[in-house]
Amino acid sequence: MSINSPFASTDLTAWPPSHGALADPVPLYDRLRSEAPMYRYPEPHPVTGAPIFFASSWEAASYVLTHPDEFES
């Protein structure tokens, strides 16, 4: 699928991501990297209640890995 796929979704508030976003995640990843390299979903995980973070850049992922006390999920 291409970036212009009709199945692509860039909804940053959907959890879990839509089937379209999972089938073609490139547009969502592009938007996350440009708008929110460290994104926290507005709702906690439905089972554990833990906050959900998505690190979409090297810098953001490195920060998460070096600050485990801040990111329990």
Secondary structure, DSSP 4 states (H G I P E B T S, - for coil): --TT-TT----TT-SSPPHHHHHS-HHHHHHHHHH-SEEE-SS--TTT----EEE-SHHHHHHHHH-GGG---
